[in-house]
Amino acid sequence: MTASVAPAAPVPDAPQAPVLLRSDSGGVATLTLNRPQARNALSMALMGALQGELDAIRADPAVRVVVLRGAGPAFCAGHDLKEMRADPSRAATEAVFRTCARLMLSLVRLPQPVIARVHGIATAAGCQLVATCDLAICAEEAHFATPGVQIGLFCSTPMVALSRAVSRKAALEMLLVGEPIDAREALRIGLVNRVVPDADLDAAVGTLAEKIAGKARRVLAIGKEAFGRQVEMGLEEAYGYAAEVMTRNMMMADAREGIDAFLGKRPPRWEP
């Protein structure tokens, strides 16, 4: 009689790493794009995860500043072209760019300032991310490009952020030529705030984030919103709007505390 052998239990698949990581410390929320094998290309899953965290951060009074970074050898290589070619239908393509537009607008409208920590490459929608963030610090080895024109796909959505971050001619050269620029050129045209040695990148970003996180949360929010709105206005309209914002700001407890602290030569004590 042959003994029966029970079938081997199926071996469970190894858990897949989350496409986005979040860590919080001292009022700073760090969001890490976590698809290093794909150079952190913006898949639908990654954009959805990032959107979810931004929505949560918007309502989180403990967060005063956000740092956006990439895992592995690159910051972000743009949209996931393999995923897009797997379903080339118009509906799927529209969903990608609709999701991307909502994500970029959420970064702009987030009350907390966002700092891009850039290393490796930031291309196409990755360059768009950098241009959309409020501030950017990059490593000396970083490169930036809007290379779509080289593959028959003009970087029209990255163009929106890029053309608002750098001069018209600088943006058009990047868009029309499609070749990468290095960190120093990105600094010259205003795409990034600062270039630092690779080994100093984390320290530089941390120092900047800490300085911002030490400010009053509501004042950061009112200032970021006001900057974004007035820059799209004509001069006279901008002054009228800014005067109204400053008046509203002066009525806030944070302004009273800050001015009293300055006059009293003591550090301010901001409300949570």
N, C-alpha and C positions, 0 to 999 in steps of 0.2 A: 504494500500500500504506500502510495507516494504521499508524503506530508505536503499539505498545502502551505504555500508561502504567501503571507499577506503582502499586498502591494506596498511598496515604499511610499511613505508620506511625501507629498510634494514639497520640494524645498522652496520656501517663500522667496520672492524676489527681494534683493537688497533694497531698503527704502531709498527712494530717490531724494536727493538733496533738494531743499527748497530753492526756488529760483531767486528769492529775495531774502536777505537777512536784515534784521533790525537789532540794534543795541542802543541803549540809552544811558547817558552818564552826565550829571551836572547840567541838565537842561539842554543837552545836545542829543538829538536822535540821529544815529548814523544808519543809512540805508545802503546796503551793499548788493549790487547786481551780481547774482551768483550763478552765471552760466559760463564759467571760465573756458570750457572746451569750445564754446561757440563765440568766444570773444565778447560775451555778454550781449549778444544780439537780442533785440527787443522782440521776442516772441509774444503772442497774444497772452500767454500765461504770465510772462514777466511784466508786461504792461498792466495786466489786471491786478497782479500782486502789488505793484508799485502804486497804482491808483487806490487800492484798498488801504495801504499804509498812509498815504497822503490824506485820505479822508479821515482816518483815525487821528492823525497828528493835528489836523485842523482843529479838532475838538479837545485836544489834550493841553490843558493849561501848564503842565509841567515842562513842555517842550518850547524852548525859546529860539532854537536854530536847528537846521537840518543839514547834514553832510551827506552828499550823494557820491558813492564811489563804486568801483568795479573790482571784482575778485579776479585773480589770475593775471595774465600778461597784458590785459587791455582794459580801458575804461568802458568803451562800448563801440561795437562795429556797425551800429545802425539796425535797421529792421532785419528780421530773419528771412532772408531771401529763399532759403530752402523751404521753409514753411509756406511762404507765399506762392511758390511755384507748385507746391503739392496741391493747392486748391486755387487755380488761377481765375476762378469765376469773379464776375463783377461784384457780386454780393460780398464775397469773402474779402476782396481787395478794399471795397468801401469800408468794411468793418475794421480793417487794420488801420486805415488812415483816420477814421472817425474816432477810434480808441486812442490813437496817438494824439490827435488834436485835443481831445478832452484831457489827456494826461498833461500835455504842455500847458494848457490853460490852468489846470489845477496847481501846477508849480508856480505860475505867475501869480495866481490869486491866493495862494497859501499865505496866511498871516505871518508865518515864521520865515525869515530869510533862509535861502538855500545856497549852500556852498558846494560847488563841484570840485572834487578831488580827482585830478586827471593824471593818469599815467598811460603809457603805451599809446594806443590809437583812440581817437574819438572821430569817427567817420559817419557821414550821412546823418541819420537820426541821432547818432551818438554826438556828433558835432552840434546838432540841434539842441540836445540836452544841455550841453555846456553853455550855448548861447542863451538858453532859456533860464538857467539858474541865475540867481542874483549876483553871485560872485564866483570866481573860479581861480584856483591855484593849481599849477601843473608842474610836473617834473621836467627836468631839462630834456629828457629823451622823448617827451610826448610829441605826437604829431596829430594834425587836424586836417580833415578834408571833407568836401562835399563832392564825391566822385561819380555821382549818378550819370552825368553826361557821358562818361566813358563806357557805360553799359546800356545806353539808350534810354535812360530813365532820369530825366532832369530832377534835381533835388528841390522840388517845388515847396514841399512842406518844411524842410530844413531852412529854406530861403526866408520864410516868415520870421523865424527867430534870428537868423544870422543878419538879415538886413536891418534889424532893430538893435543889434549889438555892436556892429562895426559900420564903417563908412560905406556908402553906396558902391564906390568903385572897388573897395577891398572885397565886399561881398560878391559883386559880380565877377571879379577875377577868380575867386574860389569856385563859384558856381559854373562859370563858362569853361574854365581850364580843367577843373576836377583833380588837380594834383595836390598832394599833401603840402602843408606848410609846417615848419618846425615851431618849437615852443617860443623862440625869440620873435619870430614873425607874428605869432598869435598875440604875444604881448604888445608888439608895436601897433597892431591894428585894433587893439582893445578887446579881443576875444577873451583874454584872461587878465586877471589882476596882477599876477605875480608868477615868476618862474623860479624854482628853487632846485638845488641838487636833489637827485633821486632819493638819497638817504635822508634828506631833511623834509620830505613831503608831508609825512604824518605830523611832524612837530609844527610845521608852518600852518597846516590846516587846523590843527588842534588849538594853536594860539589864537588864530583869528576867530574860530568858533567860540572859544572861551571869552574873548573880549565882547563879542556880540551877546552871548548868553548872560553876561553880567548886567545888561541893560533892562529897562522895564519892558515887560512883555507887550503891554498894550501900546506903548510908544513905538516899539518896533513894528507892530502891525499897522498902526495908523500911518507911519512913515513909509512903509513899503507900498501900501495901497496908494497913498498920495503920489509917490514918485511915478508909479506906473500909469496913473491917470493923467497927471499934468503933462507928462512928456508927449502925449498924443494931442494936446490942446494947442491952440494959438497962444501967443504971449499974453495978451490981455486977459483971456479966459483963464489961463493958467495962474496968473497972479490973483484973480478973484477967487478961484477955487482954493489956492494955497492959503490965502488970508482966512478963509472960512475954516479950513482944517486947523490952522494954527490957533485960531480963537477957540475952537472946540478942544484942542489939545491943552490950552491954558486952563480950561475949566476942569481938567482931570486931576485926580488926587496925585498922580505920578508927577505932574508938572509942579504942583505945590510942594511936594516932598523934595523933588530935585532942586528947586530954586532955594528952598529953606536950607537944604543940606549944603549947597554951594555957599550961601551967605554965612552959614554957621561954621564953615570950614570943617565939615564932617562927611563921611561916606553916606550916600543915600540909602534908605531902607525901602526897597520896592515891595509893594504888595504882591502876593502870588498871582 
